[in-house]
């Protein structure tokens, strides 16, 4: 495990820490640096480019909890 871009990296999955119990998918995509803006999040979600726990997700407001894994463009992050 190593520290990368402000997050822990474990076997290619970076941990992204949140302070609340949950976070919306669009917010996590920005926080993790998987997109630059909310408009980018909307675009990549509509195109089916995002997976949550292995399944395609298109809802920007999807609530994520600790342990959920989000993937986009070959990068994966875990909510922690």
Secondary structure, 3 states (H helix, E strand, C coil): CEEECCEEEECCEEEECCCCCEEEHHHHHHHCCCCCCHHHHHHHHHCCCEEECCEECCCCCCEEECCCEEEECCEEEEEC
